[in-house]
Amino acid sequence: MRSILVQAGRDKGMTARLDTAMDLARLHKSHITLAIDTPINQFVSVDPYGGTFVAREALDAAIAADDALADAFAGRLAADDVPFDVVQFETQPLEAMISAARLADLAIVSRDCGYAGDFAVEARCPVLVLQPHQALPLPLGKACIAWDGSDQAAIALRGCVPLLDECPDVHVLTVITEAPQGFPPADALRYLARHGIKAELHELAKGPSIEETLAAEVARLGASVLVMGAFGHSRLREFVFGGVSRYFLEDKVGPALLMAH
């Protein structure tokens, strides 16, 4: 985990994202990239006759504000012990983050950014989704992994290994359903063991729903992060597991999520 991408902005979740990134960077000797984005099309309007107008003064002011924000971040991080850079975009936020994540090992966003789920599906790296006011405590004390035997769950499992490196209490959660599973949970335990991570398996009887069953167990265990696969809405497996992704993304009190597709 040598390259960490952070959604950067003036929003209430920025402190939690940056603090988490800094702690991870110190643990893994990582480089941090802060991505600032101001979509240029929000300053463009079209009249009823097809003419296009640019609110030039507002656009210039927004770009100047982004430049000032980049300078402020640079000023804060320059005196620290973590290497960093700041990149700026003028595209839509999701498009900007996907582009910036191409060579990232981990991306960090807040739950309320509006695109966390889509980003986790489209990005080619694991995505750490934080509650706006809650940095991830590191090193981790307790973590849960949602396992349904899918390729996405396996990808998320692989992506979480650096994060679980020093975590002493790891739990693999699988909900027993009639749906056929792919990789058995024992494969997940063996994979983790090869990386020196000891995990406990919990096979859970399904309650009202898969997501509520998982949420209850995560809360009982007191985990600070839940690792899970990310599923697109158009996929067949959305019926089985995609609702779980939505449930936890909309949960305002649940743990941080590490999602991958």
C-alpha positions in Angstrom: 0.0 0.0 0.0 2.5 2.6 -1.2 0.1 5.0 -3.1 -3.0 6.3 -1.3 -5.6 8.5 -3.0 -7.7 10.9 -0.9 -10.9 12.7 -1.9 -10.0 16.3 -1.0 -12.3 19.2 -0.3 -13.7 21.6 2.2 -16.4 19.2 3.4 -16.9 18.0 7.0 -15.3 14.6 6.3 -12.0 16.0 5.1 -10.3 15.8 8.5 -11.2 12.2 9.0 -10.0 11.2 5.5 -6.7 13.0 5.8 -6.0 11.8 9.3 -6.7 8.2 8.3 -4.5 8.6 5.2 -1.7 10.1 7.2 -1.8 7.2 9.7 -1.8 4.6 7.0 1.0 6.3 5.1 3.2 6.3 8.3 2.4 2.6 8.8 3.1 1.6 5.2 5.6 4.2 4.1 3.1 5.4 1.6 2.7 8.4 -0.7 -0.5 10.4 -0.5 -2.3 12.0 -3.4 -5.0 14.6 -2.7 -7.5 15.0 -5.5 -9.4 18.3 -5.7 -12.2 18.6 -8.2 -14.4 21.5 -9.4 -16.6 20.3 -12.3 -16.4 23.0 -15.0 -19.8 22.1 -16.5 -21.6 23.5 -13.4 -20.5 27.0 -14.7 -21.9 26.3 -18.2 -25.5 27.0 -19.1 -27.5 26.6 -22.4 -30.2 29.0 -23.4 -33.5 27.9 -25.1 -32.0 28.6 -28.6 -28.9 26.3 -28.0 -26.4 29.0 -27.1 -23.8 28.2 -24.5 -22.7 30.6 -21.8 -19.9 30.2 -19.3 -20.1 32.0 -16.0 -16.5 33.1 -16.4 -16.2 35.1 -13.1 -17.7 32.3 -11.0 -15.5 29.7 -12.8 -12.3 31.8 -12.2 -13.2 32.3 -8.6 -13.8 28.5 -8.1 -10.5 27.7 -9.8 -8.7 30.3 -7.6 -10.4 28.8 -4.5 -9.1 25.3 -5.5 -5.6 26.7 -6.0 -5.8 28.2 -2.5 -7.0 24.9 -1.1 -4.2 23.0 -2.8 -1.7 25.5 -1.3 -3.3 25.1 2.1 -3.0 21.3 2.0 0.6 21.6 0.7 1.4 23.9 3.6 0.0 21.5 6.1 1.7 18.4 4.7 5.1 19.9 3.8 6.1 20.0 7.5 5.1 16.4 8.0 6.9 13.2 7.4 4.7 11.8 4.6 5.4 12.4 0.9 2.4 13.8 -1.0 1.2 15.6 -4.1 -2.0 17.5 -5.0 -3.9 16.9 -8.3 -6.7 19.1 -9.6 -9.6 18.1 -11.9 -12.4 20.0 -13.7 -14.5 16.9 -14.5 -17.4 15.3 -12.6 -16.3 14.0 -9.1 -16.7 10.3 -9.9 -14.9 10.6 -13.2 -12.1 12.5 -11.5 -11.6 10.0 -8.8 -11.7 7.0 -11.2 -9.0 8.7 -13.2 -6.9 9.6 -10.2 -7.2 6.0 -8.8 -5.7 4.3 -11.8 -2.3 3.8 -10.1 -3.5 3.9 -6.5 -3.3 1.0 -4.0 -6.1 2.4 -1.9 -8.6 5.3 -2.3 -10.3 7.0 0.6 -13.7 8.7 0.4 -16.5 9.6 2.8 -19.9 7.9 2.8 -21.7 11.1 2.0 -19.7 12.0 -1.1 -22.6 10.8 -3.3 -20.6 8.3 -5.4 -18.9 5.9 -3.0 -20.7 2.8 -4.2 -20.2 3.6 -7.9 -16.6 4.5 -7.3 -16.0 1.2 -5.5 -17.5 -0.6 -8.6 -15.5 1.4 -11.2 -12.2 1.9 -9.4 -9.4 -0.6 -9.9 -8.3 -0.4 -6.3 -9.9 -1.0 -2.9 -11.9 1.9 -1.6 -12.0 2.8 2.0 -15.3 4.5 2.8 -15.4 6.5 6.1 -18.1 8.0 8.2 -17.7 11.8 7.8 -16.6 12.6 11.3 -14.8 9.3 12.1 -11.2 8.6 11.2 -10.2 4.9 11.2 -8.3 4.0 14.3 -5.0 2.4 13.4 -3.6 -0.1 13.7 -6.9 -1.9 13.6 -8.1 -3.6 16.7 -11.0 -5.6 15.2 -12.2 -6.2 11.6 -14.9 -8.2 9.9 -15.0 -9.6 6.4 -18.3 -10.2 4.7 -17.9 -13.4 2.6 -20.4 -14.7 0.1 -18.0 -16.8 -2.1 -18.1 -14.3 -5.0 -15.2 -13.0 -7.1 -15.9 -9.6 -5.7 -15.5 -10.8 -2.1 -12.3 -12.5 -3.1 -10.9 -9.3 -4.6 -11.9 -7.3 -1.5 -10.2 -9.9 0.7 -7.0 -9.6 -1.3 -7.2 -5.8 -1.1 -7.6 -5.7 2.7 -4.5 -7.6 3.6 -2.2 -4.6 4.1 -4.9 -3.0 6.3 -5.2 -6.1 8.4 -1.5 -6.6 8.7 -1.3 -5.8 12.5 -5.0 -6.5 13.3 -5.2 -9.1 16.1 -8.9 -9.9 15.9 -10.3 -10.7 12.4 -13.7 -12.3 11.7 -15.0 -13.8 8.5 -18.8 -13.6 8.3 -20.9 -15.7 6.0 -24.7 -15.8 6.0 -26.1 -19.2 5.3 -28.6 -19.0 2.4 -30.0 -21.4 -0.2 -28.1 -19.5 -2.9 -25.1 -21.5 -4.3 -21.8 -20.1 -3.2 -18.5 -19.9 -5.1 -15.4 -20.0 -3.1 -16.0 -21.7 0.4 -15.1 -19.6 3.5 -12.4 -22.0 4.3 -10.5 -20.7 1.3 -10.7 -17.2 2.7 -9.3 -18.4 6.1 -6.4 -20.2 4.3 -5.6 -17.2 2.2 -5.4 -14.9 5.3 -3.3 -17.5 7.1 -0.7 -17.4 4.4 -0.3 -13.7 5.1 0.1 -14.3 8.8 -3.5 -13.2 9.6 -5.5 -15.5 11.9 -9.2 -15.2 11.4 -12.3 -16.7 13.0 -15.2 -18.0 10.9 -18.8 -17.1 11.8 -21.5 -19.0 9.9 -24.7 -17.0 10.5 -28.3 -18.1 10.2 -30.1 -15.6 8.0 -32.4 -13.2 9.9 -34.8 -10.8 8.3 -32.3 -10.0 5.6 -28.6 -10.7 4.8 -27.6 -7.1 5.5 -29.4 -7.0 8.8 -27.8 -10.3 9.8 -24.4 -9.0 9.0 -25.0 -5.7 10.6 -26.1 -7.3 13.9 -23.0 -9.5 14.0 -20.6 -6.6 13.1 -22.2 -4.5 15.9 -22.0 -7.4 18.4 -18.3 -7.9 17.6 -17.6 -4.1 17.7 -15.5 -4.1 14.5 -14.2 -0.8 13.2 -14.1 -1.9 9.6 -16.1 -4.2 7.4 -14.5 -5.6 4.2 -17.0 -6.4 1.4 -17.3 -6.9 -2.3 -19.0 -4.1 -4.3 -21.7 -4.9 -6.8 -23.2 -2.9 -9.6 -27.0 -2.4 -9.7 -27.3 -4.1 -13.1 -25.7 -7.4 -12.1 -27.7 -10.5 -11.3 -26.0 -10.8 -7.9 -27.3 -7.5 -6.9 -30.5 -9.4 -5.8 -28.4 -11.5 -3.5 -25.7 -9.2 -2.2 -25.9 -5.8 -3.8 -28.5 -4.8 -1.3 -25.9 -5.3 1.4 -23.6 -2.8 -0.3 -26.4 -0.2 -0.4 -27.4 -0.9 3.2 -24.0 -0.3 4.7 -23.3 2.7 2.5 -26.4 4.3 3.8 -25.7 3.4 7.4 -24.8 6.5 9.3 -23.5 4.8 12.4 -21.9 1.6 11.0 -18.2 0.8 10.7 -15.8 2.0 7.9 -16.1 0.0 4.8 -13.3 -1.4 2.6 -15.0 -2.2 -0.7 -13.6 -3.6 -3.9 -15.0 -4.9 -7.2 
